[in-house]
């Protein structure tokens, strides 16, 4: 069965927009795999990232906030399994990379393992590509392709009011990196993506991972064996 824990507001005092209340970051733990779903809320609107399950409950938790876009860092079921219900509840468009759009349509395959998700993700309204910018209010996120865990994985790197934050999905974890033994995964490709992140994301950036704890690029550069 799907799980849903509303972790509430995440606060980083060294991110100016969060410290002064311009940007609010909400975290929900969803799916049997404890996927981190995030809602970046700015100017009364929300960008929801990786609703892996419990889409209707995420919508209820964001009552009073307009969900303007639902985006996925990649197409695995534990990151898109709640998209259909969230989109149905809010009317928001759905965005994912072209390479992972088909992957996002097979959330039901998880049922063979006794795992329940809301439904397959709907067809995307927007295909995310390198250099695209998405966001809400003054909070902007640049799309950075980081294939390897899946063929079309992306990271969303904060700009403007969101500077200092990056949603890295399952590309990079605290002390680890995404697995590559699932269909479409590639270790050499993932290593190239990790090198790209290591050389382009400022060391002070907070990394919001698809599972587990958040971390910083500086800490990962110093300790993560996949980046050293």
C-alpha positions as CSV (number, residue, x, y, z in Angstrom):
1,X,0.0,0.0,0.0
2,X,1.1,3.6,-0.6
3,X,2.3,5.6,2.3
4,X,1.9,9.3,2.8
5,X,3.8,11.4,5.4
6,X,3.5,15.1,5.2
7,X,6.9,16.3,6.4
8,X,5.9,19.9,6.3
9,X,8.1,22.9,5.6
10,X,11.8,22.5,4.9
11,X,13.8,25.5,5.9
12,X,17.3,26.5,4.9
13,X,18.3,29.8,6.5
14,X,21.1,30.3,4.0
15,X,18.7,30.4,1.0
16,X,17.6,34.0,1.0
17,X,14.2,33.3,-0.6
18,X,13.4,30.7,2.0
19,X,14.7,32.7,4.9
20,X,12.5,35.7,4.1
21,X,9.5,33.6,3.3
22,X,9.4,34.3,-0.5
23,X,9.8,30.6,-1.2
24,X,8.3,27.7,0.9
25,X,9.4,24.2,0.4
26,X,7.1,21.3,1.4
27,X,8.2,17.7,1.5
28,X,5.9,14.6,1.4
29,X,7.2,11.1,1.8
30,X,5.2,8.8,-0.5
31,X,5.1,5.4,-2.1
32,X,6.3,2.1,-0.6
33,X,9.8,3.2,-1.4
34,X,9.7,6.4,0.7
35,X,10.0,8.7,-2.3
36,X,10.5,12.4,-1.5
37,X,7.8,14.5,-3.2
38,X,8.5,18.2,-3.0
39,X,6.3,21.3,-3.5
40,X,8.0,24.6,-4.2
41,X,5.5,27.2,-3.2
42,X,5.9,30.8,-4.3
43,X,3.4,33.6,-4.8
44,X,0.5,31.4,-4.0
45,X,1.4,28.8,-6.6
46,X,3.2,25.4,-6.4
47,X,5.5,23.4,-8.5
48,X,5.1,19.8,-7.4
49,X,8.0,17.5,-8.1
50,X,7.9,13.7,-8.2
51,X,4.5,12.8,-6.7
52,X,5.2,9.0,-6.5
53,X,1.9,8.1,-5.0
54,X,-1.0,9.6,-3.0
55,X,-1.7,12.3,-5.5
56,X,-5.1,13.2,-4.0
57,X,-3.7,13.5,-0.5
58,X,-0.9,15.7,-1.8
59,X,-3.5,17.9,-3.4
60,X,-5.5,18.1,-0.1
61,X,-2.3,19.0,1.8
62,X,-1.8,21.9,-0.6
63,X,-5.3,23.2,-0.2
64,X,-5.4,26.9,-0.9
65,X,-2.4,26.8,-3.1
66,X,-2.7,26.6,-6.9
67,X,-0.7,23.7,-8.3
68,X,0.6,25.3,-11.6
69,X,2.8,22.4,-12.7
70,X,3.6,18.8,-11.8
71,X,7.1,17.7,-12.9
72,X,9.0,14.4,-12.7
73,X,12.7,14.0,-12.5
74,X,12.3,10.6,-14.2
75,X,9.7,8.1,-15.1
76,X,9.9,5.4,-12.6
77,X,6.6,4.4,-11.0
78,X,7.7,5.5,-7.5
79,X,8.1,9.0,-8.8
80,X,5.1,9.3,-11.1
81,X,2.6,6.9,-9.5
82,X,0.6,9.8,-8.0
83,X,0.7,12.1,-11.0
84,X,-2.7,11.1,-12.4
85,X,-4.6,11.7,-9.2
86,X,-2.8,15.0,-8.5
87,X,-3.5,16.2,-12.0
88,X,-7.1,15.1,-11.8
89,X,-7.5,17.0,-8.5
90,X,-5.8,20.2,-9.6
91,X,-6.0,20.4,-13.4
92,X,-2.3,21.1,-13.5
93,X,-0.2,20.2,-16.5
94,X,2.4,17.4,-16.3
95,X,6.0,17.7,-17.5
96,X,8.7,15.1,-18.0
97,X,11.5,14.5,-20.4
98,X,10.7,13.0,-23.8
99,X,13.0,10.1,-23.1
100,X,11.1,9.1,-20.0
101,X,7.6,9.9,-21.1
102,X,6.8,6.3,-22.2
103,X,8.4,4.9,-19.0
104,X,5.9,7.0,-17.0
105,X,3.0,5.2,-18.6
106,X,3.8,1.8,-17.0
107,X,3.2,2.6,-13.3
108,X,0.7,-0.2,-13.3
109,X,3.5,-2.7,-13.9
110,X,4.3,-2.3,-10.3
111,X,1.0,-4.0,-9.4
112,X,2.6,-7.3,-10.5
113,X,4.7,-6.9,-7.3
114,X,1.8,-6.2,-5.1
115,X,2.5,-2.4,-5.0
116,X,-0.4,-0.1,-5.5
117,X,-0.1,3.3,-7.3
118,X,-2.8,5.7,-8.2
119,X,-2.6,5.1,-12.0
120,X,-0.3,5.5,-15.0
121,X,0.8,9.1,-15.5
122,X,-1.1,11.0,-18.1
123,X,0.5,12.1,-21.3
124,X,2.7,15.0,-20.6
125,X,1.7,18.5,-21.5
126,X,5.3,19.6,-21.6
127,X,8.5,17.7,-22.5
128,X,11.5,18.9,-20.5
129,X,14.7,19.5,-22.4
130,X,18.1,20.9,-21.6
131,X,18.0,24.6,-20.8
132,X,14.3,24.8,-20.2
133,X,13.2,26.8,-17.2
134,X,10.2,26.0,-15.1
135,X,8.9,27.4,-11.9
136,X,6.4,29.4,-9.9
137,X,6.5,33.1,-9.1
138,X,10.1,34.3,-8.8
139,X,11.3,30.7,-8.2
140,X,12.9,29.3,-11.4
141,X,14.5,25.9,-12.0
142,X,16.7,25.1,-15.0
143,X,16.3,21.6,-16.5
144,X,19.7,19.8,-16.6
145,X,19.6,16.4,-18.3
146,X,21.3,13.7,-16.1
147,X,20.6,10.3,-17.7
148,X,22.0,7.1,-16.3
149,X,19.5,6.0,-13.7
150,X,17.0,6.2,-16.5
151,X,17.5,7.4,-20.1
152,X,15.7,10.7,-19.6
153,X,16.5,11.6,-16.0
154,X,16.8,15.3,-15.3
155,X,17.8,17.6,-12.3
156,X,16.1,20.9,-11.6
157,X,18.6,23.5,-10.6
158,X,17.3,26.6,-8.8
159,X,17.7,30.0,-10.3
160,X,16.6,33.5,-9.2
161,X,14.5,33.1,-6.0
162,X,15.3,29.4,-6.0
163,X,19.1,29.8,-6.2
164,X,20.8,27.5,-3.7
165,X,18.4,24.6,-4.3
166,X,18.5,21.6,-6.7
167,X,16.1,18.7,-7.1
168,X,18.3,15.8,-8.1
169,X,15.8,12.9,-8.2
170,X,17.6,9.5,-8.1
171,X,20.7,10.8,-9.9
172,X,22.5,11.6,-6.6
173,X,22.0,10.7,-3.0
174,X,23.7,11.6,0.2
175,X,26.8,9.4,0.1
176,X,25.6,7.5,-2.9
177,X,24.2,7.6,-6.5
178,X,21.3,6.2,-8.5
179,X,21.2,2.5,-9.4
180,X,21.8,1.5,-13.0
181,X,20.7,-2.1,-13.0
182,X,17.1,-1.4,-14.0
183,X,16.0,-1.3,-17.7
184,X,17.5,1.7,-19.5
185,X,20.1,2.3,-16.8
186,X,23.8,2.9,-17.7
187,X,26.7,3.2,-15.3
188,X,29.0,5.1,-17.7
189,X,26.2,7.5,-18.6
190,X,25.4,8.1,-14.9
191,X,29.1,8.8,-14.2
192,X,29.1,11.4,-16.9
193,X,26.0,13.0,-15.4
194,X,27.6,13.1,-12.0
195,X,30.7,14.8,-13.4
196,X,28.4,17.4,-15.0
197,X,26.7,18.1,-11.7
198,X,30.0,18.2,-9.8
199,X,31.4,20.8,-12.2
200,X,28.4,23.0,-12.7
201,X,26.4,23.2,-9.5
202,X,27.8,25.6,-6.9
203,X,29.2,23.8,-3.8
204,X,26.8,25.6,-1.5
205,X,23.8,24.2,-3.2
206,X,21.3,22.1,-1.2
207,X,20.5,18.9,-3.0
208,X,17.0,17.6,-2.6
209,X,17.2,13.9,-3.3
210,X,14.5,11.5,-4.5
211,X,14.9,9.3,-1.4
212,X,16.5,9.9,2.0
213,X,18.0,13.0,3.4
214,X,18.9,16.2,1.7
215,X,22.6,17.1,1.4
216,X,24.9,19.8,-0.1
217,X,27.1,19.6,-3.1
218,X,30.1,20.6,-1.0
219,X,29.6,17.7,1.4
220,X,29.1,15.2,-1.5
221,X,32.2,16.5,-3.3
222,X,34.2,15.9,-0.1
223,X,32.7,12.5,0.9
224,X,30.7,10.8,-1.9
225,X,32.8,8.1,-3.6
226,X,30.8,8.5,-6.8
227,X,32.0,12.1,-7.1
228,X,35.7,11.7,-6.0
